[in-house]
């Protein structure tokens, strides 16, 4: 699907910036008009006319007095006087420079000034010696703070514009990066082994990228399933010739003694163990293994596993720190596989094994197995759960085929638990099996 300019990444980026700038210009235009409309002359409304009539009624007392009393009086009540003919100001201390514009009008007008002040005029005032033309600066009316700030401080308009652009840019960035974040999260899940992860493909270049990711994940899942099925089939087919080989070795042993018979039987046992381990791992990784959750006393199961391995090994010291009873819903056979493989690994390299069981909260538990073995380097630590990985070659294989920890990891994941490894304070390794219900 070829992206168009309207659904492609470039097209959306262009349209969004064009829309943002357009909205910014339109908002500034109408905001300026709204704020500047009070700077124009307007006919007075009914409320202003009534206020002027009341004020003119108060000024009637000057009809019998000379104009000087009114011009030089200290209480002029916001009046500015002009000559009725020339419209020249009769006072030097004008209160606002635009009042002369109002005085030059032929009809009664109003003019909004700063800080909520409104001037109205011109209107005549009669005195005993001559007529006067006056403009009245009405008492201030309350003005919204935001409007006064925008009118008196132009930089507030710039800040409002920058805020609008910032908001639109943040929305744009989140909108454009959402499919990228989803694809990044899906890639991380795929890297963690969740091969069934898919993303919802959209439109444009990013949609095509999501489609390609789904195609790659599908091919990878198919290839992995084919590999696991092949491994399981080969391991299963190996059992038949292995059984016949063991039977032939037993028949040779009955016919007479041969120094190689014991060697053949030992290698057959090793090969049979390898086949069993490979089959177990393939079933766990391929989700073929099925087991229902059961109400199990895992504290009793852990202590029984410790006793079994104490009986199988000599000179090993086991300690257990945990409750005597802890009943949870789990898969006991899978848990037993994890315990056997972890304890087997610890007994192979260490003399002291410490097992700790804890339940931080209801429905969750944590099992820790720590040993005092030689441990491994930081570079090899993250590879311990890989199949056929034997750690440090200098330590020797000691019958280890490199599948025990991989099976333990797969068994833990199958029952919804998390198995991790770290360096122990005793110098060996610390395996932690945690489950959060």
C-alpha positions as CSV (number, residue, x, y, z in Angstrom):
1,X,0.0,0.0,0.0
2,X,1.5,3.2,-1.1
3,X,1.0,6.1,1.4
4,X,-0.6,9.3,0.2
5,X,0.2,12.8,1.3
6,X,-2.8,12.7,3.7
7,X,-2.1,9.4,5.5
8,X,1.7,9.3,5.2
9,X,4.1,10.4,8.0
10,X,5.4,13.4,6.0
11,X,1.9,14.5,5.0
12,X,0.6,14.3,8.6
13,X,3.6,16.2,9.9
14,X,3.0,18.9,7.2
15,X,-0.7,19.2,7.8
16,X,-0.3,19.4,11.6
17,X,2.2,22.2,11.4
18,X,0.1,24.0,8.8
19,X,-3.0,23.6,11.1
20,X,-1.0,24.8,14.1
21,X,0.2,28.0,12.4
22,X,-3.2,28.7,11.0
23,X,-4.9,28.4,14.4
24,X,-2.2,30.6,15.9
25,X,-2.7,33.3,13.3
26,X,-6.5,33.1,13.5
27,X,-6.4,33.2,17.3
28,X,-4.1,36.2,17.4
29,X,-6.3,38.0,14.8
30,X,-9.5,37.6,16.6
31,X,-7.9,38.2,20.0
32,X,-6.5,41.5,18.7
33,X,-9.8,42.5,17.3
34,X,-11.6,41.6,20.5
35,X,-9.1,43.6,22.6
36,X,-8.9,46.6,20.3
37,X,-12.6,47.0,19.7
38,X,-12.8,49.0,22.9
39,X,-10.4,51.6,21.4
40,X,-13.0,52.7,18.9
41,X,-15.8,55.3,19.4
42,X,-19.2,53.8,20.1
43,X,-22.6,55.2,20.8
44,X,-23.5,55.1,24.5
45,X,-25.7,52.4,25.8
46,X,-28.8,53.0,27.9
47,X,-27.0,52.6,31.2
48,X,-24.4,55.2,30.2
49,X,-27.0,57.6,29.0
50,X,-28.9,57.3,32.3
51,X,-25.7,57.9,34.2
52,X,-24.9,61.0,32.1
53,X,-28.4,62.4,32.7
54,X,-28.0,62.1,36.4
55,X,-24.6,63.8,36.2
56,X,-26.0,66.7,34.1
57,X,-28.7,67.2,36.6
58,X,-26.0,67.8,39.2
59,X,-24.3,70.3,37.0
60,X,-27.4,72.5,36.7
61,X,-26.3,74.4,39.8
62,X,-23.5,76.0,37.7
63,X,-26.0,77.7,35.3
64,X,-26.1,80.7,37.6
65,X,-22.4,80.8,38.1
66,X,-19.5,82.0,35.9
67,X,-17.6,79.5,33.9
68,X,-14.4,80.2,35.8
69,X,-15.8,78.6,38.9
70,X,-16.2,75.4,36.9
71,X,-12.9,75.6,35.0
72,X,-10.8,76.4,38.0
73,X,-12.6,74.4,40.6
74,X,-10.9,71.6,42.3
75,X,-13.8,69.3,42.1
76,X,-14.4,69.0,38.4
77,X,-15.6,65.4,38.8
78,X,-13.6,64.1,35.8
79,X,-14.8,66.9,33.4
80,X,-12.6,68.2,30.5
81,X,-13.8,71.4,28.9
82,X,-13.6,72.5,25.2
83,X,-14.6,75.6,23.3
84,X,-18.0,74.9,21.6
85,X,-16.9,76.5,18.3
86,X,-13.3,75.7,17.9
87,X,-13.3,72.5,19.9
88,X,-10.0,73.6,21.4
89,X,-9.3,72.5,25.0
90,X,-9.8,75.1,27.7
91,X,-7.6,73.3,30.2
92,X,-3.9,72.4,30.0
93,X,-4.0,69.3,32.3
94,X,-5.9,67.0,30.0
95,X,-6.5,63.7,31.5
96,X,-6.1,61.6,28.3
97,X,-4.8,62.5,24.9
98,X,-7.7,60.8,23.1
99,X,-10.4,63.0,24.8
100,X,-9.8,65.6,22.1
101,X,-10.9,63.1,19.5
102,X,-14.1,62.5,21.5
103,X,-14.7,66.3,21.8
104,X,-14.5,66.7,18.0
105,X,-17.6,64.5,17.4
106,X,-21.0,65.9,16.5
107,X,-23.0,63.3,18.4
108,X,-22.7,61.8,21.8
109,X,-20.1,59.0,21.8
110,X,-18.2,56.9,24.2
111,X,-14.5,55.9,24.3
112,X,-13.1,53.1,26.4
113,X,-9.7,53.9,28.0
114,X,-7.2,52.1,30.1
115,X,-8.0,50.4,33.5
116,X,-11.7,50.3,32.9
117,X,-12.2,54.0,32.3
118,X,-14.9,55.2,29.9
119,X,-15.2,58.8,28.6
120,X,-18.5,60.1,27.2
121,X,-19.2,63.3,25.3
122,X,-19.3,65.9,24.0
123,X,-22.3,67.5,25.8
124,X,-23.0,71.2,26.5
125,X,-22.9,72.8,29.9
126,X,-24.6,76.2,30.4
127,X,-23.0,78.8,32.7
128,X,-23.9,82.5,33.5
129,X,-21.3,84.0,31.1
130,X,-20.8,81.4,28.3
131,X,-21.6,77.9,27.1
132,X,-19.0,75.1,27.5
133,X,-18.5,71.8,25.7
134,X,-17.5,69.0,28.1
135,X,-16.3,65.4,28.1
136,X,-16.9,63.4,31.2
137,X,-14.5,60.7,32.4
138,X,-17.0,58.3,34.0
139,X,-16.2,56.4,37.2
140,X,-14.2,53.3,36.4
141,X,-16.0,50.1,35.8
142,X,-14.6,46.7,36.9
143,X,-12.5,45.0,34.1
144,X,-11.5,41.4,34.0
145,X,-7.9,41.0,35.0
146,X,-7.0,38.8,32.0
147,X,-8.3,41.4,29.6
148,X,-6.5,44.3,31.3
149,X,-3.3,42.3,31.3
150,X,-3.6,41.5,27.6
151,X,-4.4,45.1,26.8
152,X,-1.7,46.7,28.9
153,X,1.1,44.2,28.3
154,X,1.5,43.0,24.7
155,X,4.1,40.4,25.8
156,X,1.3,38.4,27.3
157,X,-0.1,37.8,23.8
158,X,3.3,36.4,22.8
159,X,3.3,34.1,25.8
160,X,-0.2,32.9,25.0
161,X,0.8,32.2,21.4
162,X,3.9,30.3,22.5
163,X,1.7,28.3,25.0
164,X,-0.7,27.4,22.2
165,X,2.2,26.3,19.9
166,X,3.7,24.3,22.7
167,X,0.4,22.6,23.4
168,X,-0.2,21.7,19.8
169,X,3.4,20.5,19.4
170,X,3.1,18.2,22.4
171,X,-0.1,16.8,21.0
172,X,1.6,16.3,17.7
173,X,4.6,14.6,19.2
174,X,2.4,12.2,21.2
175,X,0.2,11.5,18.2
176,X,3.1,10.8,15.9
177,X,5.1,8.8,18.4
178,X,2.3,6.5,19.6
179,X,2.7,3.9,16.8
180,X,6.5,4.1,17.4
181,X,6.1,3.5,21.1
182,X,3.7,0.6,20.4
183,X,6.2,-0.9,17.9
184,X,9.1,-0.4,20.4
185,X,7.1,-2.2,23.1
186,X,6.2,-5.1,20.7
187,X,9.9,-5.4,19.7
188,X,10.9,-5.7,23.3
189,X,8.3,-8.4,23.9
190,X,9.5,-10.2,20.8
191,X,13.0,-10.0,22.0
192,X,12.0,-11.5,25.4
193,X,10.7,-14.6,23.6
194,X,7.0,-13.7,23.2
195,X,6.8,-14.7,19.5
196,X,3.0,-14.3,19.4
197,X,3.4,-10.5,19.8
198,X,1.7,-8.5,17.1
199,X,1.0,-4.8,16.5
200,X,-2.1,-3.2,15.0
201,X,-1.0,-1.9,11.6
202,X,-2.1,1.6,10.7
203,X,-1.7,3.8,7.7
204,X,1.2,5.4,6.0
205,X,4.9,4.6,6.5
206,X,4.5,3.6,10.1
207,X,1.6,1.4,9.2
208,X,3.7,-0.3,6.6
209,X,6.5,-0.7,9.2
210,X,3.9,-2.4,11.6
211,X,2.8,-4.7,8.8
212,X,6.4,-5.7,8.1
213,X,7.0,-6.3,11.9
214,X,4.0,-8.6,12.0
215,X,5.2,-10.5,8.9
216,X,8.7,-10.8,10.5
217,X,7.2,-12.0,13.8
218,X,5.0,-14.6,12.0
219,X,8.0,-16.0,10.1
220,X,10.1,-16.1,13.2
221,X,7.4,-17.9,15.2
222,X,6.9,-20.4,12.4
223,X,10.6,-21.0,12.1
224,X,11.0,-21.5,15.9
225,X,8.0,-23.8,16.0
226,X,9.4,-25.8,13.2
227,X,12.8,-26.0,14.9
228,X,11.2,-27.1,18.2
229,X,9.0,-29.7,16.5
230,X,12.1,-31.1,14.6
231,X,14.1,-31.2,17.8
232,X,11.2,-33.1,19.6
233,X,10.8,-35.5,16.7
234,X,14.5,-36.2,16.4
235,X,14.8,-36.7,20.2
236,X,11.7,-39.0,20.1
237,X,13.1,-41.1,17.2
238,X,16.4,-41.5,19.0
239,X,14.8,-43.4,21.7
240,X,14.1,-46.5,19.6
241,X,17.8,-47.1,18.5
242,X,18.9,-46.1,22.0
243,X,16.7,-48.8,23.5
244,X,18.0,-51.4,21.1
245,X,21.6,-50.4,21.8
246,X,21.1,-50.8,25.5
247,X,19.5,-54.2,24.9
248,X,22.4,-55.3,22.8
249,X,24.8,-54.2,25.5
250,X,23.0,-56.3,28.1
251,X,23.1,-59.3,25.8
252,X,26.9,-58.8,25.3
253,X,27.3,-58.6,29.1
254,X,25.5,-61.9,29.5
255,X,27.8,-63.7,27.0
256,X,31.0,-62.7,28.7
257,X,32.9,-60.0,30.4
258,X,34.1,-57.1,28.3
259,X,35.7,-53.9,29.6
260,X,33.9,-51.8,27.0
261,X,30.4,-53.1,28.0
262,X,30.3,-50.8,31.1
263,X,31.5,-47.9,29.0
264,X,28.7,-48.5,26.4
265,X,26.1,-48.7,29.1
266,X,27.3,-45.5,30.7
267,X,27.2,-43.6,27.4
268,X,23.8,-45.0,26.7
269,X,22.5,-43.7,30.0
270,X,24.1,-40.3,29.2
271,X,22.5,-40.2,25.8
272,X,19.1,-41.3,27.3
273,X,19.3,-38.5,29.8
274,X,20.1,-36.0,27.0
275,X,17.1,-37.2,25.0
276,X,14.8,-36.8,28.0
277,X,16.1,-33.3,28.7
278,X,15.7,-32.2,25.1
279,X,12.2,-33.6,24.9
280,X,11.3,-31.8,28.2
281,X,12.7,-28.5,27.0
282,X,10.9,-28.8,23.6
283,X,7.6,-29.5,25.3
284,X,8.0,-26.5,27.7
285,X,9.1,-24.0,25.1
286,X,6.5,-25.2,22.6
287,X,3.6,-24.9,25.2
288,X,2.9,-28.6,24.7
289,X,3.3,-29.3,28.4
290,X,-0.1,-29.1,30.1
291,X,-0.7,-29.1,33.9
292,X,-3.5,-27.6,35.9
293,X,-3.0,-25.5,39.0
294,X,-3.4,-27.3,42.3
295,X,-3.6,-26.2,45.9
296,X,-0.1,-27.2,47.0
297,X,2.0,-26.8,50.2
298,X,5.1,-25.5,48.5
299,X,6.9,-25.2,51.8
300,X,6.5,-29.0,52.3
301,X,7.6,-29.6,48.7
302,X,10.7,-27.5,49.0
303,X,11.7,-29.2,52.3
304,X,11.1,-32.6,50.7
305,X,13.3,-31.7,47.7
306,X,16.1,-30.6,50.1
307,X,15.9,-33.9,51.9
308,X,16.0,-35.9,48.7
309,X,19.1,-34.1,47.5
310,X,20.7,-34.3,50.9
311,X,20.2,-38.1,50.7
312,X,21.6,-38.2,47.1
313,X,24.8,-36.2,47.8
314,X,27.4,-36.6,50.5
315,X,29.2,-33.8,52.2
316,X,26.7,-31.1,51.1
317,X,25.3,-28.7,53.7
318,X,21.7,-27.6,53.2
319,X,19.8,-24.9,55.2
320,X,16.2,-23.9,54.9
321,X,14.7,-20.6,56.0
322,X,11.0,-20.3,55.6
323,X,7.6,-21.2,56.8
324,X,6.7,-24.8,57.7
325,X,3.5,-24.5,55.6
326,X,2.6,-22.3,52.6
327,X,-0.4,-23.4,50.6
328,X,-0.7,-21.7,47.2
329,X,-2.2,-22.5,43.7
330,X,0.7,-23.7,41.5
331,X,1.7,-26.5,39.2
332,X,3.6,-28.9,41.5
333,X,5.3,-31.0,38.8
334,X,6.7,-27.9,37.1
335,X,7.8,-26.5,40.4
336,X,9.5,-29.8,41.2
337,X,11.5,-29.6,37.9
338,X,12.7,-26.1,38.8
339,X,13.7,-27.3,42.3
340,X,15.5,-30.4,41.0
341,X,17.5,-28.5,38.3
342,X,18.5,-25.6,40.6
343,X,19.5,-27.9,43.5
344,X,21.3,-30.1,41.0
345,X,23.3,-27.2,39.7
346,X,24.1,-26.0,43.2
347,X,25.2,-29.4,44.4
348,X,27.5,-29.8,41.3
349,X,29.6,-26.8,42.2
350,X,29.1,-25.9,45.8
351,X,29.3,-27.4,49.3
352,X,26.8,-25.1,51.1
353,X,23.3,-24.5,49.7
354,X,20.9,-22.0,51.4
355,X,17.2,-22.2,50.5
356,X,14.9,-19.4,51.5
357,X,11.1,-19.3,51.0
358,X,9.1,-16.2,51.7
359,X,5.6,-14.9,51.0
360,X,5.6,-11.0,50.8
361,X,1.9,-10.8,50.3
362,X,-1.2,-13.0,49.8
363,X,-1.0,-14.8,46.5
364,X,2.7,-14.2,45.9
365,X,5.8,-16.1,47.0
366,X,9.6,-16.0,46.4
367,X,12.1,-18.9,46.5
368,X,15.8,-18.2,46.7
369,X,18.6,-20.7,46.3
370,X,22.1,-19.5,47.2
371,X,25.4,-21.5,47.0
372,X,29.0,-20.8,47.9
373,X,30.4,-22.2,44.6
374,X,33.0,-20.4,42.4
375,X,30.3,-18.5,40.5
376,X,30.7,-17.1,37.0
377,X,31.8,-13.8,35.5
378,X,29.4,-11.0,34.6
379,X,29.7,-11.8,30.9
380,X,28.7,-15.4,31.4
381,X,26.0,-14.7,34.0
382,X,23.3,-13.6,31.4
383,X,23.9,-16.7,29.3
384,X,23.3,-19.3,32.0
385,X,19.7,-19.9,30.9
386,X,20.6,-20.6,27.3
387,X,20.3,-24.3,26.1
388,X,23.6,-26.2,26.0
389,X,25.5,-23.5,27.8
390,X,27.9,-24.9,30.4
391,X,29.2,-21.7,32.0
392,X,32.9,-21.5,32.5
393,X,34.7,-24.3,30.6
394,X,37.5,-24.2,33.2
395,X,35.1,-25.7,35.8
396,X,34.6,-28.8,33.7
397,X,31.3,-30.3,32.6
398,X,30.9,-32.8,35.5
399,X,28.2,-34.6,33.6
400,X,26.4,-31.4,32.8
401,X,24.9,-31.2,29.3
402,X,23.8,-27.5,29.7
403,X,20.0,-28.0,29.7
404,X,19.1,-28.0,33.4
405,X,18.9,-24.2,33.8
406,X,17.2,-23.8,30.5
407,X,14.5,-26.3,31.6
408,X,14.2,-24.5,34.9
409,X,13.7,-21.2,33.1
410,X,11.1,-22.7,30.7
411,X,9.3,-24.5,33.6
412,X,9.2,-21.2,35.6
413,X,7.7,-19.3,32.6
414,X,5.2,-22.0,31.9
415,X,3.7,-21.6,35.4
416,X,3.8,-17.8,35.2
417,X,6.8,-17.3,37.5
418,X,10.0,-15.4,37.0
419,X,13.5,-17.0,37.4
420,X,16.5,-14.7,37.7
421,X,20.2,-15.2,38.7
422,X,22.7,-12.9,40.3
423,X,25.9,-13.0,42.2
424,X,25.6,-14.2,45.8
425,X,27.3,-12.6,48.7
426,X,28.9,-16.0,49.5
427,X,30.8,-16.0,46.2
428,X,28.5,-18.3,44.3
429,X,25.2,-17.8,42.5
430,X,21.8,-16.7,43.8
431,X,18.7,-18.0,41.9
432,X,15.4,-16.3,42.7
433,X,12.1,-17.8,41.7
434,X,9.3,-15.3,42.2
435,X,5.6,-15.5,41.6
436,X,3.1,-12.6,41.8
437,X,-0.5,-13.8,41.7
